[in-house]
């Protein structure tokens, strides 16, 4: 391969769950902190996060009023994780969350804190998908919905909302 064609970055497929707290900026600082602590605890206790972390197949990225979870083990992992989180949120009605999921290319980078982070279209698209939702929504990109739609167990959960 010539030097001109060698890639600058190492791309991988990341299965991304992006989430944020709806109405976060309108809350008091104490309430913001409490909600993020609750959300972090809920996320850390999900089976999908524990499985992926044990296999070193997860990167967690704080995102101000939410977070991105980048799974490298299965395209089902972020969807299952979102469903687990959604179920736990029933016990925390004050925690209004929206979630977006996409599988796509990402590359590992070092952030300002010298921690492993990821960047790329996979994360960007997951955030755009999430931005289309509101409290209580778990939205999937067309790409991941089509991949999961080939399996019977996922069909009842998938509903096309259009472009």
C-alpha positions in Angstrom: 0.0 0.0 0.0 1.4 3.4 -0.9 1.9 6.0 1.8 -0.9 8.1 0.2 -3.4 5.3 0.8 -2.5 4.4 4.3 -5.3 5.4 6.8 -4.7 8.0 9.4 -7.1 6.4 11.8 -8.0 2.8 12.7 -11.8 2.4 12.1 -13.9 -0.1 14.0 -17.6 -0.7 14.0 -19.1 0.6 17.3 -22.6 -0.1 18.4 -23.5 3.2 20.1 -26.2 4.0 22.6 -26.4 7.8 23.1 -28.7 9.1 25.8 -29.5 12.4 27.6 -31.7 13.7 30.3 -34.6 15.7 28.9 -35.1 19.1 30.5 -31.7 18.9 32.2 -30.7 22.6 31.8 -33.9 23.7 33.5 -33.1 21.9 36.7 -31.3 23.2 39.7 -27.6 22.2 39.9 -28.3 19.9 42.9 -31.1 18.1 40.9 -28.8 17.8 37.9 -26.1 16.1 39.9 -28.7 13.8 41.6 -30.2 12.7 38.3 -26.8 12.0 36.7 -25.8 10.0 39.7 -29.0 7.9 39.4 -28.5 7.5 35.7 -24.9 6.4 36.1 -25.9 3.9 38.7 -28.7 2.5 36.5 -26.4 2.2 33.5 -23.5 0.6 35.5 -25.9 -2.0 36.9 -27.3 -3.2 33.5 -26.4 -6.7 32.4 -25.2 -5.5 29.0 -22.8 -3.0 30.5 -21.4 -5.6 33.0 -21.0 -8.2 30.2 -19.3 -5.8 27.8 -17.0 -4.4 30.5 -15.9 -7.8 31.6 -14.9 -8.6 28.0 -13.3 -5.2 27.6 -15.7 -4.4 24.8 -17.2 -1.1 26.1 -16.2 2.6 26.2 -18.3 4.9 28.3 -18.2 8.6 27.4 -19.8 11.3 29.6 -21.7 13.8 27.6 -22.7 16.6 30.0 -26.4 15.8 30.5 -26.0 12.1 29.5 -23.6 9.7 28.0 -22.6 7.5 25.1 -22.0 3.8 25.5 -19.9 2.3 22.7 -20.2 -1.5 22.6 -17.8 -3.5 20.5 -19.4 -6.9 21.1 -22.8 -7.0 19.4 -25.3 -4.8 17.6 -27.9 -6.1 20.0 -26.0 -4.9 23.1 -27.0 -1.2 22.9 -30.6 -2.1 22.2 -30.8 -4.6 25.1 -29.1 -2.1 27.3 -31.6 0.7 26.4 -34.5 -1.7 27.1 -33.0 -2.5 30.5 -32.5 1.2 31.3 -36.0 2.0 30.2 -37.4 -0.7 32.5 -35.4 0.7 35.5 -36.6 4.2 34.7 -40.1 3.2 35.7 -38.8 3.3 39.3 -37.4 6.8 38.7 -40.2 8.9 37.0 -38.3 12.1 37.7 -35.5 10.9 35.3 -36.7 11.6 31.8 -34.4 10.1 29.2 -34.2 9.9 25.5 -32.0 7.4 23.7 -30.6 6.9 20.2 -28.8 3.9 18.8 -26.7 3.4 15.7 -23.9 1.0 14.5 -21.2 2.6 12.5 -17.5 3.4 12.1 -15.6 4.9 15.1 -12.0 5.4 15.9 -10.4 5.4 19.3 -8.8 8.7 20.4 -7.2 10.1 23.5 -9.3 12.9 25.0 -8.2 16.0 26.9 -8.0 13.9 30.1 -5.8 11.4 28.3 -8.6 8.8 28.5 -9.6 6.5 25.7 -12.5 8.0 23.9 -14.1 7.4 20.4 -15.0 9.7 17.6 -16.6 9.2 14.2 -19.8 8.8 12.3 -21.1 6.0 14.5 -21.2 8.3 17.5 -22.4 11.3 15.6 -25.3 9.4 13.9 -26.4 7.9 17.3 -26.6 11.4 18.7 -28.6 12.7 15.7 -31.0 9.8 16.1 -31.4 10.6 19.8 -32.0 14.2 19.0 -35.2 13.2 17.0 -36.7 11.7 20.2 -38.3 12.9 23.3 -38.6 11.6 26.9 -39.1 7.9 27.0 -38.1 7.3 23.4 -35.6 4.7 22.2 -34.9 5.4 18.6 -32.8 3.3 16.2 -31.2 4.3 13.0 -32.5 2.6 9.9 -29.3 0.7 9.6 -29.5 -1.0 13.0 -33.3 -1.5 12.7 -32.8 -3.3 9.3 -30.1 -5.5 10.9 -32.3 -6.5 13.8 -35.4 -6.8 11.6 -34.0 -10.1 10.2 -34.6 -11.8 13.6 -38.0 -12.8 14.9 -37.4 -11.8 18.5 -36.8 -8.1 17.5 -39.7 -7.6 15.0 -42.4 -6.9 17.7 -40.2 -4.1 19.1 -39.4 -2.3 15.8 -41.8 0.4 14.4 -40.9 2.4 11.4 -41.3 6.2 12.1 -40.1 7.3 8.7 -37.3 9.6 7.7 
